[in-house]
Amino acid sequence: MRAYNFSAGPSMLFEETLKETRDNMLSYKDSGLCVAEMSHRSKEYSEIQTEFIVTLRELMNIPDEYAVLLLQGGASQQFDAVPLNLAKKGKADYVITGHWSERAYSQALPYGDIAAVASSKDATFTYIPELPPSVFRDGTDYVHITTNNTIYGTRFTKLPDVKSPLVADASSNILSEVTDVTKFGVIYAGAQKNIGPAGLTVVIIRKDLITKDLPGCPKMLNYSTQADADSLFNTPPCMAIYMSMLNLRQLKKLGGVPAIQKFNQEKAALLYDFIDNSGFYKNNVNKRDRSLMNIPFLSPNGDLDKKFIKESAAQGLLTLAGHKTVGGMRASIYNAMPLEGIKKLIEFMKKFELENK
Ligand SMILES: Cc1ncc(COP(=O)(O)O)c(C=O)c1O
């Protein structure tokens, strides 16, 4: 029996992805090999990687002026790679909207004049700060934002108007809603939420921002290394890319990003409406800035939160604990979470409320 996994990541994959992986586990396309056993230079693998990139380009409408790089090291490695590649004048602005943007900012600090130009820490990151153009400094190499804040459950609904290239950590909302890629210099994301299994990191970068000659930047962190080698400079995470390709294939079948955005809005609205009308549970996030992917909520006290997490898990509603820095509960409802999962969660929440009021 499949559980409903509300984890912030790694998270649920489309069932079709898992079944197709299972069916090809012992012999992919009559090769006699599992993809995990194959050479990354083989024809079979090469077709998988190409299909992944072509499908991602199609789903996100990525123009030719952008490269798609398949990397490793997670979004956390990009926290270093971004300043190492982009901060050529050594000047960048960061918007601090949660734990991960704080991490991105602190990892960038050693690389130059890096400023935290706005923050919502004053209210425990429950909102996205106003970002008029005057907030940003002149002459920066880039401006960094985290488009969806996985732990606090906020998202940018409007992009800031900036003169420098906008760089986004989109780990927890890539492919969940329509994004105009041309508004960004770089979009990066760890795969383990809406793309596929952990182990793959996707970087979408405007080609003119890729520079070969970067003194001080390790070769493996220089974007040109993998851009020049079609992301095959070293062995890629073949199995993760295979499963991610299947996941994107399924997303395309479902109608692509506009269709999944509509579905995500419906799922999130169902849960937010229930929480807002309950009087027992609450979500403290500024309504305008609420995430479609990560919905934190609290019961009336910490002891009940603990009880909720234990009892919900026993009902097959898994990983509902909030991040250790905020406590409470959090339902992460990425693309592959079915509507049935939300309905089951709400049913459980109602029952729990009745039993513990
Ligand atoms: C928005 C965001 N950025 C970065 C990370 C860290 O990602 P990774 O573990 O791939 O380095 C996460 C992980 O949950 C995240 O949600």
The ligand as a Gaussian input file, in Angstrom:
#p B3LYP/6-31G(d) Opt

LIG

0 1
 C       14.687000      26.118000      -1.062000
 C       15.767000      25.131000      -0.757000
 N       17.036000      25.430000      -1.054000
 C       18.036000      24.578000      -0.783000
 C       17.804000      23.375000      -0.177000
 C       18.973000      22.454000       0.092000
 O       18.980000      21.546000      -0.942000
 P       20.049000      20.373000      -1.083000
 O       19.801000      19.417000       0.016000
 O       19.707000      19.848000      -2.451000
 O       21.405000      20.972000      -1.034000
 C       16.507000      23.005000       0.134000
 C       16.243000      21.703000       0.776000
 O       15.179000      21.374000       1.202000
 C       15.468000      23.909000      -0.151000
 O       14.208000      23.607000       0.156000

